Amino acid sequence: MRKTTTLALIATGLIALGCGSGAADKSTSSGGSGTGEDAPAKTAKVGEAARDGKFEFTVKSAKCGVAKVGSDLLGQKAQGQFCLVTVNVKNIGKEAQMFDGSSQKAYAADGTEYSADGGAAIYANKNAETFLNDVNPGNQVSGVVVFDIPKNVKIAKLELHDSPFSGGVDVSLG
C-alpha cells in the first residue's frame, strides 16, 4: 500500500512538472558584454550564487564518501558512494516555482553525467525540501541533493536547473 501511494505521488508530481514548467531560459550570474552577443556562461564556485531561470542557487557544501543515508530502520545504502550536496535555492521570479532535486545533474572530470537520487534524498532531508517543493517568490529553501556515484569517482561540477527543461547553470566543485 505504501509503495502504491508513493508511486502515485511521484506520478502526479511529474505530470504537474510537465504541465507547469515553462521556464526554458538559461541565465547565469555573469553579465552581458553589451554588444548583443551572448557572453560565455560563467561557472560559479561553492559559496557563489548562480542563476537559472527563476532560481538562484548557492551550493554550500559537497560531501562524498557517504555509505548510507537515513537511520538504521529507515535508510538507503549507496551502490557506490553518496555525494551529499547542500544547496540553497531562492525564487527570484514573480510566481511560485517548483524545485525538484531530481532535475539536478553532477559530472565527473571526464564528462560522465550522474543523476540525482531522489529516493536517497528523502532520507537525507528531514523536511523533504528537495523533492517537488513549491517555492514562492522571494522565499528560499535549503536542502541536500544526493548523487550515488562509483567509489573511485569525484564530482567535478554540478549542473543546476530551475526545471527539467531549463538550460541549467554550472557550479564547479574543484
C-alpha positions in Angstrom: 0.0 0.0 0.0 2.8 2.4 0.9 4.6 1.8 -2.4 1.4 2.4 -4.4 0.8 5.7 -2.6 4.4 6.8 -3.1 4.3 5.9 -6.8 1.0 7.8 -7.2 2.5 10.9 -5.6 5.6 10.7 -7.8 3.5 10.3 -11.0 1.3 13.2 -10.0 4.3 15.4 -9.3 5.9 14.5 -12.7 2.7 15.3 -14.5 2.5 18.6 -12.6 6.1 19.4 -13.6 5.3 18.7 -17.3 2.2 20.9 -17.2 3.6 23.7 -15.1 7.1 24.3 -16.2 7.5 26.8 -18.9 10.9 28.2 -17.8 13.3 27.3 -20.5 15.6 30.2 -20.4 19.2 29.9 -19.3 20.6 32.7 -17.3 23.7 32.8 -15.1 25.3 35.2 -12.7 27.5 36.5 -15.5 26.8 39.9 -17.0 26.4 40.5 -20.7 29.0 42.3 -22.7 26.5 44.9 -24.1 27.5 44.1 -27.7 24.4 42.0 -28.4 26.4 38.8 -28.4 25.9 36.1 -25.9 28.6 36.2 -23.2 30.1 32.8 -22.3 28.4 31.3 -19.3 30.3 31.8 -16.1 30.9 28.8 -13.9 30.1 29.5 -10.3 32.0 28.1 -7.3 30.9 26.7 -4.0 29.5 29.7 -2.0 28.7 31.8 -5.1 25.2 32.5 -6.3 24.3 31.1 -9.8 21.0 31.7 -11.6 19.0 29.5 -13.9 15.5 30.8 -14.8 13.5 31.7 -11.7 16.0 30.2 -9.2 19.2 31.5 -7.7 21.3 28.6 -6.4 24.1 28.7 -3.8 26.0 25.5 -3.2 27.0 25.5 0.4 29.0 22.2 0.6 29.6 18.8 -1.0 30.5 15.7 0.9 31.3 12.4 -0.8 32.2 9.0 0.5 28.9 8.5 2.4 27.9 4.9 2.5 24.3 5.3 3.8 21.7 7.9 4.4 18.8 7.8 6.9 18.5 5.8 10.1 19.2 2.1 10.9 15.5 1.4 10.5 14.7 3.6 7.5 17.5 4.4 5.1 19.3 3.6 1.9 22.7 2.2 1.1 24.8 3.6 -1.7 25.5 1.4 -4.7 28.9 3.1 -4.8 29.2 6.2 -2.6 26.7 9.0 -1.9 27.7 12.6 -2.5 25.6 15.0 -0.5 25.3 18.4 -1.9 23.8 21.1 0.3 22.2 23.8 -1.7 20.2 27.0 -1.0 17.5 27.7 -3.6 15.9 31.2 -3.8 13.0 32.0 -6.0 13.9 35.3 -7.8 10.9 35.2 -10.1 7.4 36.7 -9.8 5.4 33.4 -9.2 5.9 30.2 -7.4 8.3 27.7 -8.9 8.6 24.0 -8.1 12.1 22.9 -7.0 12.9 19.3 -7.9 16.1 17.8 -6.7 15.9 15.1 -9.4 16.4 17.7 -12.1 19.9 18.4 -10.9 23.0 16.7 -12.5 26.6 16.0 -11.5 29.6 15.5 -13.8 32.9 13.8 -13.3 36.0 15.4 -14.7 35.8 13.1 -17.8 32.3 14.4 -18.6 30.3 11.4 -17.2 26.9 12.5 -16.1 25.2 11.4 -12.9 21.6 12.0 -12.0 20.3 12.8 -8.5 19.0 10.0 -6.4 15.5 11.2 -5.3 14.9 8.2 -3.1 18.1 8.7 -1.1 17.3 12.4 -0.9 14.1 11.7 1.0 16.3 10.1 3.8 19.0 12.8 3.7 16.4 15.6 4.1 14.4 15.8 7.3 11.8 18.2 5.7 11.9 16.8 2.1 12.9 20.3 0.8 14.5 18.9 -2.4 11.5 16.8 -3.5 8.9 18.7 -5.5 8.8 21.7 -3.3 7.0 24.9 -4.4 9.0 28.0 -3.5 7.1 31.3 -3.6 8.7 34.5 -4.9 11.4 35.9 -2.6 11.4 32.7 -0.5 14.2 30.2 -0.2 14.8 26.6 0.9 17.9 24.7 1.8 18.3 21.0 1.2 20.5 18.1 0.3 20.7 16.8 -3.3 22.1 13.3 -3.3 24.1 11.6 -6.0 25.1 7.9 -6.0 28.4 7.6 -7.9 31.1 4.9 -8.1 33.5 4.8 -5.2 36.5 5.8 -7.3 34.9 8.9 -8.9 34.9 12.5 -7.9 32.4 15.1 -8.9 34.0 18.0 -10.8 30.9 20.1 -11.4 27.1 20.3 -10.9 24.5 21.5 -13.4 21.6 23.0 -11.5 18.2 23.6 -13.1 15.1 25.5 -12.2 13.0 22.9 -14.1 13.7 19.7 -16.1 13.6 21.7 -19.3 15.8 24.7 -18.4 19.3 25.2 -19.7 21.0 24.9 -16.3 23.9 26.7 -14.7 27.3 25.1 -13.8 28.9 25.1 -10.4 32.4 23.9 -10.0 33.3 21.7 -7.1 37.0 21.7 -7.8 
